């Protein structure tokens, strides 16, 4: 039986990984939606991939793209307008066309445990999840994987200073950090897309470790001595992130990583122990140390920007 998978936002990095894994299955064909088809990587060009061009608000183009899909995966990444309003257009198309499943965009952290306004970048997916419950024909699929490993040790979070092999952290240093590599998350997404019974909230994870354990792995893998720098308690972080936001609310990137860090390690958004990893034994997750072993030291801090597909 042929499975038709729609990928909205097919030019994105994560979408690229998902498509590369879907193409390994002979009975899968892909319909991709994007604004600029020239940005689709040649490595996923295939007779099994059909591209549809259009803006995220072009309802007619979206209906043409979604027609005949068995499952639609949203890989949008952007502002609230894109992540809420434009996802609703995709969901409406699925409902009207009888697409049975919709995999929402935003895999990181268990946002089902958040209230609106707490971790503001997660507000869109909270709205989208609620919107899906109002539909009769299309069922929502919410894949949660902890934190993507790649950005954690990238310049975005400012945890690792590769020039001095220093790790900065908030808290006591024994807080659990849940993480899953991009490619592992893409494999799980592929498995879920191919499983018609997979609906609702599904939780996966690559590994759990404290910052101290991550540093130990770093030293072991790269053969260097690393330094640990404590920035303050979690209470200090909570106060600092809100003060920083209040001082310059327009500078979102000046404080967004602080909010992510706080809600990632305070326990509130843990995917927890009730994982669905065993549901798809063909996917072999990697932990923090195994993730490091995939990268030479000089490339490790920039691994977030690599496709690695």
SULZI-V284221 format. One record per residue. N is the residue number from 1. RES is the residue in one letter. PSI is psi in whole degrees, -180 to 180 (999 if undefined). D_FIRST is the distance of its C-alpha to the first C-alpha in whole Angstrom. Layout:
BEGIN
{{N	RES	PSI	D_FIRST} {N	RES	PSI	D_FIRST}}
END
This chain:
BEGIN
{{1	X	129	0} {2	X	135	4} {3	X	125	6} {4	X	117	10} {5	X	125	13} {6	X	136	16} {7	X	106	19} {8	X	124	23} {9	X	44	25} {10	X	-13	24} {11	X	-9	27} {12	X	162	28} {13	X	-47	28} {14	X	-39	26} {15	X	-39	23} {16	X	-44	24} {17	X	-44	23} {18	X	-46	20} {19	X	-41	19} {20	X	-34	20} {21	X	-36	18} {22	X	-36	15} {23	X	-13	15} {24	X	-9	15} {25	X	122	12} {26	X	-27	10} {27	X	15	7} {28	X	131	9} {29	X	153	11} {30	X	136	14} {31	X	117	17} {32	X	140	20} {33	X	132	23} {34	X	164	27} {35	X	-37	30} {36	X	103	31} {37	X	-18	28} {38	X	-16	31} {39	X	-2	30} {40	X	128	27} {41	X	139	27} {42	X	-24	27} {43	X	-16	25} {44	X	15	22} {45	X	130	22} {46	X	154	19} {47	X	-13	18} {48	X	-3	15} {49	X	122	17} {50	X	128	18} {51	X	142	22} {52	X	125	23} {53	X	141	27} {54	X	163	29} {55	X	158	31} {56	X	-15	30} {57	X	3	32} {58	X	93	31} {59	X	-41	29} {60	X	-43	28} {61	X	-39	26} {62	X	-39	25} {63	X	-41	23} {64	X	-42	22} {65	X	-45	20} {66	X	-18	19} {67	X	125	17} {68	X	1	14} {69	X	144	13} {70	X	-25	11} {71	X	144	14} {72	X	128	17} {73	X	123	19} {74	X	122	23} {75	X	28	25} {76	X	149	28} {77	X	117	31} {78	X	-153	35} {79	X	178	37} {80	X	-35	37} {81	X	-45	37} {82	X	-47	33} {83	X	-21	32} {84	X	-67	33} {85	X	-42	33} {86	X	-27	31} {87	X	-35	28} {88	X	-35	29} {89	X	-41	28} {90	X	-44	25} {91	X	-43	24} {92	X	-40	26} {93	X	-43	23} {94	X	-43	21} {95	X	-45	23} {96	X	-33	23} {97	X	-4	20} {98	X	25	18} {99	X	119	16} {100	X	-24	16} {101	X	145	17} {102	X	117	20} {103	X	115	21} {104	X	155	24} {105	X	139	26} {106	X	94	29} {107	X	-21	28} {108	X	137	32} {109	X	154	34} {110	X	87	33} {111	X	-8	34} {112	X	-14	34} {113	X	7	37} {114	X	150	39} {115	X	152	41} {116	X	133	41} {117	X	-18	44} {118	X	-63	44} {119	X	90	41} {120	X	-32	41} {121	X	-16	39} {122	X	-6	36} {123	X	-41	37} {124	X	-44	35} {125	X	-26	32} {126	X	-44	34} {127	X	-44	34} {128	X	-41	30} {129	X	-42	29} {130	X	-39	32} {131	X	-39	31} {132	X	-30	27} {133	X	-15	29} {134	X	-6	30} {135	X	152	27} {136	X	-36	25} {137	X	-39	21} {138	X	134	20} {139	X	138	21} {140	X	143	23} {141	X	125	22} {142	X	105	25} {143	X	121	24} {144	X	131	28} {145	X	21	29} {146	X	-139	33} {147	X	137	34} {148	X	130	33} {149	X	-39	35} {150	X	-51	35} {151	X	-20	37} {152	X	-44	39} {153	X	21	42} {154	X	173	41} {155	X	-20	44} {156	X	-45	43} {157	X	-18	44} {158	X	31	47} {159	X	-46	47} {160	X	129	47} {161	X	99	50} {162	X	-22	49} {163	X	-33	52} {164	X	3	54} {165	X	43	51} {166	X	141	52} {167	X	125	50} {168	X	141	51} {169	X	155	50} {170	X	152	51} {171	X	-155	51} {172	X	-12	52} {173	X	-7	50} {174	X	10	49} {175	X	141	46} {176	X	137	42} {177	X	111	40} {178	X	135	36} {179	X	151	34} {180	X	134	31} {181	X	149	30} {182	X	-48	28} {183	X	-36	26} {184	X	-44	25} {185	X	-38	25} {186	X	-37	22} {187	X	-43	20} {188	X	-40	21} {189	X	-40	19} {190	X	-44	16} {191	X	-41	16} {192	X	-42	16} {193	X	-33	14} {194	X	-6	11} {195	X	102	12} {196	X	-16	12} {197	X	-5	15} {198	X	106	17} {199	X	168	20} {200	X	-155	24} {201	X	127	26} {202	X	128	24} {203	X	129	27} {204	X	164	27} {205	X	143	30} {206	X	-51	31} {207	X	160	34} {208	X	138	38} {209	X	154	41} {210	X	167	44} {211	X	-34	46} {212	X	-39	48} {213	X	-36	46} {214	X	-41	44} {215	X	-42	47} {216	X	-42	48} {217	X	-41	44} {218	X	-46	45} {219	X	-40	49} {220	X	-45	47} {221	X	-42	44} {222	X	-7	47} {223	X	33	50} {224	X	159	52} {225	X	129	54} {226	X	154	52} {227	X	146	54} {228	X	129	53} {229	X	114	55} {230	X	127	55} {231	X	-18	55} {232	X	179	56} {233	X	173	54} {234	X	-33	51} {235	X	-40	54} {236	X	-42	55} {237	X	-44	52} {238	X	-46	51} {239	X	-44	55} {240	X	-42	54} {241	X	-37	51} {242	X	-35	52} {243	X	-42	56} {244	X	-41	54} {245	X	-41	52} {246	X	-34	55} {247	X	-36	57} {248	X	76	54} {249	X	-24	51} {250	X	-23	50} {251	X	71	50} {252	X	-41	46} {253	X	-8	46} {254	X	-16	49} {255	X	-11	48} {256	X	-42	44} {257	X	-30	44} {258	X	-43	46} {259	X	-44	45} {260	X	-45	41} {261	X	-46	43} {262	X	-52	45} {263	X	-15	42} {264	X	-41	40} {265	X	-2	43} {266	X	-1	45} {267	X	-15	42} {268	X	-33	41} {269	X	19	38} {270	X	139	37} {271	X	-21	33} {272	X	-165	35} {273	X	-18	34} {274	X	69	32} {275	X	160	29} {276	X	17	25} {277	X	-44	25} {278	X	-14	24} {279	X	-26	21} {280	X	76	20} {281	X	-14	22} {282	X	-18	20} {283	X	126	22} {284	X	95	26} {285	X	153	28} {286	X	147	31} {287	X	-174	34} {288	X	-44	37} {289	X	-41	39} {290	X	-34	36} {291	X	-44	35} {292	X	-38	39} {293	X	-14	38} {294	X	-12	36} {295	X	134	38} {296	X	153	42} {297	X	-41	45} {298	X	-20	45} {299	X	-15	42} {300	X	-48	41} {301	X	-22	42} {302	X	12	40} {303	X	-25	37} {304	X	-30	36} {305	X	-3	36} {306	X	148	34} {307	X	-43	30} {308	X	43	30} {309	X	999	26}}
END
